[in-house]
Every structure is written in C-alpha cells, then in structure tokens.
Amino acid sequence: MRGITEKAVNDIYQHIMNTPERDFTIKISGLEIYNENVRDLLNSESGRNLKLLDDPEKGTVVEKLVEETASNDQHLRHLISICEAQRQVGETALNDSSSRSHQIIRLTIESTLRENSDCVRSFVASLNFVDLAGSERASQTNADGARLREGCHINLSLMTLTTVIRKLSVGKRSGHIPYRDSKLTRILQHSLGGNARTAIICTLSPALSHFEQSRNTLFFATRAKEVTNNAQVNMVVSNKQLVKHLQKEVARLEAELRTPDPSREKDLKIQQMEIEIEELKRQRDLAQSQVDELRRKLQEDQQILNPIESPSPSVKKCLSYSDVLSPKLDGKDLGCHDKTRKTMLLRQSMRQSSTAPFALMHEIRKLEHLQEQLGEEANRALEVLQKEVACHRLGNQNAAETIAKLQAEIREMRSVRSDPKEVEVGAAIAPNKSVSANLKEEITRLHSQGSTIADLEEQLENVQKS
C-alpha cells in the first residue's frame, strides 16, 4: 500500500507543476472499518463510531469525518503515514502484523483556473486508496476471542463485496445490488458501479495450503474485470463564479439579439436567392411557352399567307366601307373620294399581284392605316351634317313662330267689322291685299325649307346606318 500511495503523490504533484494556469487544492481524509464500525484515522482520540449519511450529490458520506488540506507533497505524505499508523493490526498464527480492518484513504483534488481567466469551471475528483484485510480461516489462524470476531466481520464484508461484484458483472439482469449489506460496499458504491475508474490488485499465495483461497481470489478478479463503469468529469461552479458566468452569458445573448447573426443572415440570403431562382425559372418557362405559341402562330400565318390570291377580310371591309361612303359624300369631301379611289387601285393591284407574304402584310398595314383615315374623314363629315341639320331646325322653329304670329294677325283682321263708309272700306282693302300677298310668299318659302330639312335628315340617317 505504501508504494502505491508514494507513486500516486509523485504523479499528482508532477501534474500540478505541468499545469501552471490552474490552482489546485488537495484534501485528505482517512477511515477504517473495524468490526463494522467506522473510525476516523486522522482523529483517533475521538474513538467513536461514525455514522454513514446519504447525500443527493456526493452519495454516501461519513458524518464528522476530519478532512485535512495538504500544503505540499511532504505534508501529504505525513498525513498518509498518520493514517497508516492508526490502523488496527494484530498477531495471528499466519502473520505477526495482520491487518484487522479495511482501510480507506481518500484524496479530494479540486482545480480551478486562475483569476485572469475567463472560464469559471472547477473540476473535482476523488482518489480512494482501499486496503482490504485478507480473508482468514479460523482453522489456519487458530484465532479465538477478539481475533475470531474480527475474522468473522472481515469475511462477511468480503463476501458482500464479492456478491456486489458478481451482480455488477452480469449487468442489468442482476436485479437488486446489495450495497447496504455492509459498510464497505456502501462507502465504495460509486467506486464500484458508478462514476469512477477502478483498479483492483489481488494478492495470491504460492503455498499449496492456500490453494482454495487463491482460487477464490482468481474468480473474484475475473468477475471484477467484467464490471463496466461510466466515468464522467465532475465540474463544480461556486455561487460567485456562477453569477459572474451567468451575467456574461446574459450580456452575450443581448449582444446577439442587438446584432444579427452572420450565419442567420447567410441563411436568409440563401432562402431569398432560392425564391428568386424559382421565380426566374417560372418566368423562363412562361417565356418559353410564349415563344412556342408565337412560333406556332407564325407558322399558321405563313401557311395562310402563302396561297393567298385575294385580299384579307379586313381589306374587303375597308373597301366596302369606302364604297358605302363614296355615294353619300358631297363635293365637300373630295379628299375622301380621292383616298377611296386609291383604295380601289390598291385592291386591284393586290388581286393581280402574287408577291411574298411580307409584302402583302405591308400592304395590309397600309390599308388599315387608310381605313383609319377614312373613318376619321367620315366622322368629320357627320359632324358637319349634324351642324347643318341643327341650323335648319332652328330656322324652321323661327318660321313656325312667324307663321303663328301672322295667323293671329289674320284672325284679328277678319274679326274687324267693315265700316259703312265707302271711303274707309276702299282704303282698308288695299293694305289687306298687300298683307295677304306677303303671307303667301312666306308660307311658300317655309315649305321649301321643310323639304330641304327632310332631305338632310334622310341623308344623315343613311350615313349613320352605313
């Protein structure tokens, strides 16, 4: 046991020297289990049995167990030697200084980064050195009294340890594991099947007389090799460090909220570009379909225009429209008649020509343009006719008012009684005759105007129908 602890102390302090960025704290405690009683090896004066308590974080802990802090490697070695010196030993028939108890020396090592570091994590690990008492047979040790009682407790705890190792080696099929059947297995519960890395050293005797014990020891070692533990790093953060760390984390998250994440911006840009690509693909497909449709229509137009020998329906419509307008326009529309004659000449030339489709299309465009001009001329002519009709209607209304006025005067004159005096009658007859003549001339003129208005209205209706 002394050689293992010496090597461990050397390795621990060598690692501390190789890690200057961290501060290390080493604490040591020692206990022994003697006759199923737990005694403190660093406080042997108390001499009382210590109780085992269950802690939700640390597991099984020993109540009021003294824990010393080692200042350096020499101090640590001195404390280990004290623990070994306080252990219970006794003389038997097989050994002059036989260990009568199970000894456990625990080193708790905590490391933290220095103050100038941004990290607040602390690591904690425990190193247990367990020296078990050897199994004994009363027939070989010739023990009696206290030695026999000590041997019974030793064998009982070793048997419980063997049962625990056997069940752990089976795995989940083992069912309940009896850690609480002995204080040794209860204290070593995390070391055997929890968060730990465990190494077991078994000792054998070459003597034939110890053959059965050596065989049982080999069976125990074989079972122990099949136990699988899940070791994890123990990280501890103090309240002060935790508050500082959380404040930094809050500040970092607030900064991220204020400033957009570059990766998020990239994701948004990628999504936007994907949407634009899809839109461009859709526009490309639409344009391709439009191009195909235009090509199909062009082929149909070429098939229609190639064998053409007569003008298109639009040209015929234009020509027929000009034929309808031509007899209805008077001498004021000479320009329109000239354009109509041009249209006729173009129609005859198109009937006789067998030019290419492109030339025919050009002529058709000319005819359509001419048709638009003729329509504008016809609209202007209709406006002129409408104005003339409105003027004639206004004159007819004035004439009707004059006729009504004259008829009223005639009625007044007829109602006047003739005078018995001949001179007065003769003088009145002369002006009456002149008035009647004037009235007849006015009535004749008005009748001629009425016929002119009727002719104009008839022409207007014909033009509107065409």
Residue, then its C-alpha position, 0 to 999 in steps of 0.5 A: m500500500r505504501g508504494i502505491t500511495e508514494k507513486a500516486v503523490n509523485d504523479i499528482y504533484q508532477h501534474i500540478m507543476n505541468t499545469p501552471e494556469r490552474d490552482f489546485t487544492i488537495k484534501i485528505s481524509g482517512l477511515e477504517i472499518y473495524n468490526e463494522n464500525v467506522r473510525d476516523l484515522l486522522n482523529s483517533e482520540s475521538g474513538r467513536n463510531l461514525k455514522l454513514l449519511d446519504d447525500p443527493e450529490k456526493g452519495t454516501v458520506v461519513e458524518k464528522l469525518v476530519e478532512e485535512t488540506a495538504s500544503n505540499d507533497q511532504h505534508l501529504r505524505h505525513l498525513i498518509s503515514i498518520c493514517e497508516a499508523q492508526r490502523q488496527v493490526g494484530e498477531t495471528a498464527l499466519n502473520d505477526s502484523s495482520s491487518r484487522s480492518h479495511q482501510i480507506i484513504r481518500l484524496t479530494i483534488e479540486s482545480t480551478l483556473r486562475e483569476n485572469s481567466d475567463c472560464v469559471r469551471s472547477f473540476v473535482a475528483s476523488l482518489n480512494f486508496v482501499d486496503l482490504a484485510g485478507s480473508e482468514r480461516a479460523s482453522q489456519t489462524n487458530a484465532d479465538g476471542a477478539r481475533l475470531r470476531e474480527g475474522c468473522h466481520i472481515n469475511l462477511s464484508l468480503m463476501t458482500l463485496t464479492t456478491v456486489i461484484r458478481k451482480l455488477s458483472v452480469g449487468k442489468r439482469s442482476g436485479h437488486i445490488p446489495y450495497r447496504d449489506s455492509k459498510l464497505t460496499r456502501i462507502l465504495q458504491h460509486s467506486l464500484g458501479g458508478n462514476a469512477r475508474t477502478a483498479i483492483i490488485c489481488t494478492l495470491s499465495p504460492a503455498l499449496s495450503h492456500f490453494e482454495q483461497s487463491r482460487n477464490t481470489l482468481f474468480f473474484a478478479t475475473r468477475a471484477k474485470e467484467v464490471t463496466n463503469n461510466a466515468q464522467v468529469n465532475m465540474v463544480v461552479s461556486n455561487k460567485q463564479l456562477v453569477k459572474h458566468l451567468q451575467k456574461e452569458v446574459a450580456r452575450l445573448e443581448a449582444e446577439l439579439r442587438t446584432p444579427d447573426p452572420s450565419r442567420e443572415k447567410d441563411l436568409k440570403i440563401q432562402q431569398m436567392e432560392i425564391e428568386i431562382e424559382e421565380l426566374k425559372r417560372q418566368r423562363d418557362l412562361a417565356q418559353s411557352q410564349v415563344d412556342e405559341l408565337r412560333r406556332k402562330l407564325q407558322e399558321d400565318q405563313q401557311i395562310l399567307n402563302p396561297i393567298e390570291s385575294p385580299s384579307p377580310s379586313v381589306k374587303k371591309c375597308l373597301s366596302y366601307s369606302d364604297v358605302l361612303s363614296p355615294k353619300l359624300d358631297g363635293k365637300d369631301l373630295g379628299c375622301h373620294d380621292k383616298t377611296r379611289k386609291t383604295m380601289l387601285l390598291r385592291q386591284s393591284m393586290r388581286q393581280s399581284s402574287t408577291a411574298p407574304f411580307a409584302l402583302m402584310h405591308e400592304i395590309r398595314k397600309l390599308e388599315h392605316l387608310q381605313e383609319q383615315l377614312g373613318e376619321e374623314a367620315n366622322r368629320a363629315l357627320e359632324v358637319l351634317q349634324k351642324e347643318v341639320a341643327c341650323h335648319r331646325l332652328g330656322n324652321q322653329n323661327a318660321a313656325e313662330t312667324i307663321a303663328k304670329l301672322q295667323a293671329e294677325i289674320r284672325e284679328m283682321r277678319s274679326v274687324r267689322s267693315d265700316p259703312k263708309e265707302v271711303e274707309v272700306g276702299a282704303a282698308i282693302a288695299p293694305n289687306k291685299s298687300v298683307s295677304a300677298n306677303l303671307k303667301e310668299e312666306i308660307t311658300r318659302l317655309h315649305s321649301q325649307g321643310s323639304t330641304i330639312a327632310d332631305l338632310e335628315e334622310q341623308l344623315e340617317n343613311v350615313q349613320k346606318s352605313 
